[in-house]
């Protein structure tokens, strides 16, 4: 979405300065293993386009967030597909990630020990929301749904259509859909297929219960 919202590419001098900045270097270290992107795409995750700000960076007060005096939108993903993507990308395929670290602390295991998908399901079921890694944290709890009156909520599964709707509503610049590309896809590897056939019926039932509020709030 940051790439979509970036109406014009920053100057080469600005990008060079950004790459050298201590803040960006700290950002990359913090996401080591978490985002398997090249440097240009990593910059997109870091750089907030002109005229756009995240809720955190906007410095909006709680009253402003809930009053509807500012226009907000968010994008969500099917809860089970999101969970499987986190399992594949942050536990099976990556090196050190924040999710692996969270699992190590939760189970009190040493670094390098492997985790099963059932380990991750138990973690998502039992870890306190305030301490849960964001990659498996229920989406309602990390985007403010039910508290922030979002003008629109898009879905990854309909992203092009929803970005067009954001444009028409004046939430993002015209022409944003022309820049739409998805760099974090679910693939079809045996280690983490995005299809539900990689889950047992018992696992699906447990995960559906864990993410019940996401299913209800986002109409999945």
N, C-alpha and C positions, 0 to 999 in steps of 0.2 A: 504494500500500500504506500509506503514511503516513495518507492520508485514511481508509482502512478501519480502521486501528488507533486512530484518534482517537475514543475513546469518547464524549467530550463536548466541545463547542466551548469553547475558552478564553474568558474574559470579554472584553468589549469593551475594557476598560481595558488588559488584558494585550496584546491584539492591537495597540492603538494604541501602546503602549510598544515592542512588538516592531518595528513598522514604523519607528519613529523610531531604533531602535538602530543604532549604528555597524556592528555585526557583520552585521546584516541588509542594510544598504546596501552593505557590501563584498561580501556574498554575491550581491546582484543585479548588481553591476558585473562580478563574475567570470563570471556566466552570461549576460551581455548577448548576445542573439542566439541563445543555446543553448536557451533554454526559451521558447517562444512562448505564455506563459500570462498571464492577468490577475493582478493583485496578490494576490487571495485564493488562487489556486492556487499562486502562487509561494511564499506563506507555508507552504503544505502541504509543499513541497519542503524548506523551511528548518526548520520546527518539528517537533521530535520529540515525539510524544505522551507524556503521563505514563504511567509504568509500562513504557515501551518504550525500548530504546536500540539504536542501530546497533552493529555489531561494533566499529567504531572508537571510538565514544563510550562503549562499555561498559567500556573499559580492561581487557578480558580479556587475560590473558597467553597466550603461545603454547601453553604447557602446557594451559591451560584450554580453548583453542580446539580442540585435537586430542584431548583426553581424553574429551570427551563429558559433562563435569561441568556444562555449561550447554546449554540447548536452543536450537538454531539452526534456522532455515529460510531458504530463499531462493526467488526466482522468476526463471525464465529464459524466453527467447523463442526461437522457431525461428531458427537462425543466419542463414539467407538473408533472411528477412523483417526481421530486426533490421538486417542490413547495408543492405538497400534503404531502410529507414526512416531510417537515418543518412545515406545518400546524399541522399535527398529533403530531409529536415528540416535537416540541418547543412551541406549543400554547395549544393543547388540553390535552396532557398526562403528561407533565413535570411540575415541580414546577417553581421556578424562572429561567428564561432563558434570554439570551441577546435579543432574538427576542421579548419576552413579554415586556421587558424594553423599546425596541425601539418603540413598539406600544403604550405603555403608554405615552411616550414623544410626539410621533407624534399626538396622539389624545388628549393629555393633560388630561389623566384619572388617577385615583388613582390606586395604587397597589391592585390587587385582582379582579379588574373588568374583566369580560370575554370579549373575542373578537370573532366575527364571521369570517367565511372564506371570506366574502365580505369585512370586515375591512382589512384583510390581503391583498386582491387583490388591494384595493385602496392604501394601503401603498406601495406595490410593484410598483404601477403605478405612484405614485406622489412623493415619497421620493427621494431626490437628490441621485445620485449614490454614491457620496463621503461620504454620511451619512447612507446609507442603510445597514441593518444588513446582514452579509455575507450569512446567510442561504437562503435568497431569492434574493440576488444580482445576476444579470445576470452573467453567468459563463464566458463569453468573457471578462467582465470587471475586474474579479478578478484573472484570470489565465494568462492574457497577450496575448491571442489569437489575431492574426492580427498584433501584434507588435513583439512578440518573435517568431522566426522561429522554432516551435516545430518540432522535427524529427518525432515524432509519437504522435497521440492523441488517447487514449483508451476510451472505453465506459463501464460504470458500467454494462450495459445490456449484454456485451460480454466480461466480465472481464477476465475469464480464457483464452479465445482465445487470447485476446490482451496482457495479461501478457506473454503468450508463445511467441508472436511476439516481445515483448520488450526484452525477453531473446535472441531470435535469432538475434536481431539487436545489441546485446551487451550493451543495455542500463541499464540492471539490471543483477545481478549475475545468473549464471546457477542454476537451481533447485528452483528458486523463486516460480514457479507455484505450487510446492509441498507444500508450506507453505500458499497457498492462502485460506483465509477464510473471510467471510463477517460478521462483527459484527453489522453493521447498516442496517437492512433490513426494508422493508416497511410494512410487516405484512398484516393482513386482517381485522383489527378491524373496527367496524362500525363507530368509531370516525374518522378514517382517512384512508380508503382503498386507496391503491395505484392505483386502477382502476379509469378510467376516468368517470365511471358511477356515481361517487359521485359528479360530477360537472354538472351544467346546460350547455346548449349550449352557452348561453350568457357568462357564466364564462369562458368557454373554449376559446371563441373568444377573450375575453379581455386578458386572459393570453397568448394566442398565439401572440397577438400584443405586449404585454410587453416583451416577450422573443423571438421576431422575429429574432433578430440577432443571438441568440443561435441556433435556429432552422436552420438558413442558414449556419452559420460558421461550425457547427458540424454535418451537414447533417442528421438532424432528420426529 
